[in-house]
Amino acid sequence: MGVRRRLLRELLSSLKYIKNLTEQQIKASLWRGETTLYNLELEPQKLQQFFHDVWPCGLEIVKATVKEVSIRIPWSQIMTQSILVIAQDIEVEVVAHCEDDTDWQEVVVRMQQQYIRNQQAKLQNARFGTLSSGATGAFDQLRQRLVDGVQIQVNRAKLSIHSRHARHVPSHEGEAEAGAQEDAESPVGEVLTVIGEDIIISPADASHRPCHKLKGVATFCAESYLMQLNKFMKCRAFHVAPGGFPNKCRHASPEYMASPVVLTGRISTRYPSDGASTCPFVQRSELSFECNSGLRVRGCECQLRAFLALAMDVGRLEEWRGDERLLFASASASCSAAADAGAAEGLVNT
């Protein structure tokens, strides 16, 4: 009973990512392992920090909502059956940034520094044995099961990308006029939407086939001393479309894809391990996708140019993650500011 109570406490701690949650939005019987939350709005900044290691640096989350989330925990078969999370109508709004957005660069650097501190603290404080029954006990096994054994089902998810940069908006205007728009303070408009329907993410075995047993999910490599955990993802209807930003081009296509495609993905996460125990520090993560049917893309040249500009601008910002000059410069500035504040306080006290 004590282990279950501790596990529920861990689960409830995730409610900090929900904005203005009320009792009317919760229907729960936690002891039976059933919880449903309605009409959720998530905290954008906390969500961005939580997914910082996998979310593109160039996309700032400004709003995230979920119509309904149901969580089912099979307490009596927790080590043999997956925890099931069912989400209805996920919508995420983001703003695309570029290399010249210095204010956003400072935000990304602070998030990267916080991520590194969190990883260092996890490595120093966590005990080994997340997959074995050794010294860590039943609670660590159950907590790891929540993470590695969870199965997620989503009926529909929509990503809405906004931008104020003229090069992200389809247009046949001349380069000089487009450049003038870049310098002006332009309004933010929706430039791209990505929609996925009937999505499933499930634990998988070494062959990336869905698997509900934790030991079947883990594969140990004795040569590299790494434990690999696998997940399988499938989206039965994936499509990308232009955003709602006005486009004057008479040749513009209302859809970038002739029809939705089936998209499958493989997610592999590797942890340092000796085969019997596993360190919680992620050594490497890999994500790959493939289409199970022919992909036909359509659109005007102006739409293709805007799409490529958006993808390239967002991609360039990934370099900020490992830029030591930015990380150490920001850290030095923070230390200097703290030292100046301490000196000023000392003068006031004297």
N, C-alpha and C positions, 0 to 999 in steps of 0.2 A: 504493500500500500504506500509506503514511503517513497519508493522508486517512482511509482505512478504520479504521486503528488509533485515530485521534483521535475518530472518530465512535463507535466502540465504547466508548471511554472515557466519552464523554458519556452513552451509553446505560446503562452500568454505574453511573454516578453516581446514577441514580434508585433504585438498590437501598437507599439510605439511608432510604427511606420504608417499608421492610419490617422488621418486628420479628423478631429472632432467626433470621435466615435461615441455613440450613445447606446443605452440599453435597448432601445427600440430596434437597433440595427443587428442585434445578436439573438440568435436562437441556438441554445447549446444544451447538450447533455454530455459534458466532458467525461464523466465516469463511464458512460456507455461508448465513448469515442466518437460522438457526432457533434459537429459544430457548423452553423451556417451564419454567414455575415452578409448583410445587404447594403447596397448603395454606398460603396466605400470610395472615399477620396484619399489617396495616399500622399504622404509628405514628400514632395519632389526632391529636396536636398538630401534627406536621409536615404531615399531610394537610390539617388545617384551615387552616394558614398558606398552604399551596400553593394552595388553592382559595378563599382569602379573598375575592378580588374577585368571585366568582360564587356563593359559597355563602351561604345566609341567615345573618345574624349571630345570630339567635335560636336556632339549632340547633347544639348542641355535639356534635361527633363523639366518641363514647366507645369505639367499637369498629368495625373494618372488616376483613372477611375476604374472600378470594377462593379458591375451590377450585382453580382452574387458570387460568393465563395463558400463551398461546402468541403469540410474536412472529415474524413472517416478513418479512425484509427482502430485496427483490429487488435485490441489489447490481449485477447486470449491467444492470438497467433501472430504476435508482433514480429517474431523472428523468422516467420515463414511466408507471411503475406505482406504486400506493400501497403503503406499508407496511401490513401487516395485523396487527391485534391482536385475538385471540380470547380472551374471558374466559368462564369458567364459574362460575355461582353466586356472584354478588357480594352480600354482606350488610353493611349499614351500620346501626349503632345510634346514635341521637342522643338528646339530652335537650333539651327545649324550655325556654327561659328567658324571663323577662318583664322589664319595665322596672325592677322593684324588686330585681332580682338585681345588686346593686352589685359583687360580686366578679367576676361574669362580664363586667360592663361594663368593668372594668379590663383584663381579658384581651382583649376586643375592641379596645379602644383601643390596646393594645400591638401587636396584630396589624396594625391599620390603620397605625400609625406605621412598622412594619417593612415593610409593603407599599409605603408611600410612599418609604422609603429605597431599597428594591430598584428601584423604578421610576426614581428619580433616578439611581441608579448605572448602570442599564441605558442610560438616555438619554445619560449623560456618557461612558460607556466604549464603548458599541457603535458600530460603524461602519455607515454607510448601505449599501444595496445588497443587501438580503436576497433580492430576487427577480431581480436582474440579475447578469450575469457580470462586472461591473466589478472594482473593487479588492478586493472581499471574497474572491474566489477560490472554488474548488470546495467547500472545507470549509463555509463559511457557507451555500452553497446546499444542501448535503446536510443540514445541521442544520435549516435552515428546512423542508426537505422532510419531515423527521421530524415536525414539528409541524403543518404545513399540509396535508400530503398523506396523513396517517395515516387509515386506515379501521378502525373499531372494530365488532366483533360481540360481542354478549352474549346468552347463552341465557336468563339469568334474573337479575334484580337486585331486591333487596328493601330497602326503607327502613323501619326500625322506629323510631317516634317515641315516646319516653317523657316523662313529666312527673310532677311532684309537686304541681302546682296543681290544686285541686279543681274549678275552673271548666273544666278540660280533660277532665274525666271526666263522661260522661253520667249525669245524676241528676235526680230529680224532687223532691229535698229543698228545703226553704224557703231563702230567701236568707240569713236569719240563721244557720242551721246551716251552710250552705255557706261563709259568711264566716268562721265559727269554724274550719272545716277549713283555710281558706287560711292562717290565722295559725299553725296548728300545724305541726310538722315532719312532713310526710306522706311516706310511702314512695314511691319512684319506681316507676311502673307504665307498661306499654305502653298508649297511648291511640289509636294510629293506625298502620296499615301501608299502604305503597304498594308495589305489585309491578308490574314490567314484564317481559315475556317476548319473546324474539326481537327484540332491539334491534339496529339498525344505525345507525352514524354515519359519513357518507361526505363527502369533498370534493364541492362542487357548483359548477355554473356560475352565471351571472348570473340564470338562470331557476330556480335552486335544483333543478336536476336533477343526479343523481349524475354526477361527472366525475373521472377519474383522472389528468388532466394538470394540472400546477401552473399553467401559463399560462391554462388555461381556468377555473381557480378564481378568479383575480385579475381585478378590474374597476377601472379607474382613472377617477376623476372629475376632469377638468381644472379645473373651476370651483372646487371646494373643496380641490383638492390632497390627495385622500384615495385610498388604495388599499383596496378592499374585498375580503375573502376570505370565501367562503361555504361553509357545511356543511349537509348534509341529514340529518335524523334521522327514523327511523320505528320505532315500537314496535307490534308486531302484536297485543299483548294487554296492555292497561293497565287496572288496577283498584285501587280504594281500599277498604279494609275497616277495621272497628273493631279496636282492639288487644286484647290479652289481658287487660286490666284488668277485673275482675269488674263486671258491670252487672246490677243487680237489676230493671231495668225489664222487664216481661213483654211490652212492645210493641217492644222493641229488635230491630233487624234484624241478622242475622249478616253481611250484606254491604251496603255503601253503594251499590253499582251492580248493576243487574239482570243485567248480563253485561259481560265485558271489552270495551273499545273499541279500535279502531285509532287510534293517536295519531301525528301527523306534526309535525315541527318544523323551523324554519329558524334557523340561527345565522349572524349576519353580524358580522365584526370589521373595524374600519376603522383604518388606519395613516396617519400623515402621509407624503406621497410627492410626488415631482415627475414621476412616470411611469416614470422609468428606475431610480430607487433608492427604497427604502422604509425608514422609521425603525421600529425594533422596538417603540417605545412605542405601546401601544394607545390610540387616541383615543376609540373608542366601540365597545361590543358590544351587539348586539340578539338577543333570543331570543323566538320566537313559536311557539305551538302551535295545532293545530286537530284536531278529531275528524272522522274520515271516516264516522262512522255516528251514529245517534241515541244520545243520552246520557240514560239513565233513572236517576234517583237515588231511593233509598228509605231509610227510617229513621224512628225516632221523633223527636218534637220535642226531647227531651233530647239526642239524638245530634247533631242539627243545631246546637243551641245550643252544645254542647261543641266541635264542629268549627269553628264560626265564631269562638269565643273563642280557640282555638288559633291559627287563621290570623291573626287580628287582633293577637294578642300578639307573634307572631313577626314580622309585618310592621312593627310599630312600631319594632322594634329596628334596622331598616335606617337610621333617622335617625342612629344613632350613627356611621355611616361618615363623614358630612360635618359632624359637630358640632365646630366649631373650638374651642369652649370646653373640650370634653373632651380633644381632642388636645393643645392647648397647655397645659392644666392638668396633664395627665399628664406632658408633656415637662418642664415647669417643676419638677414634683415630683421627677422623675428627676435633673434637673440639680442641684437643691438637695441631694438625697441624696448625689450624687457629690461635691459641694463640701464637705458636712459630713464625708464619709468622708475626703476629702483633707486637710481641716483637722485631723481627729483623728489621722491618720497623721503629720502634721507635728509635732503636739505630742508624740507618742510618740517620734519620732526626735530631737526636741530634748531 
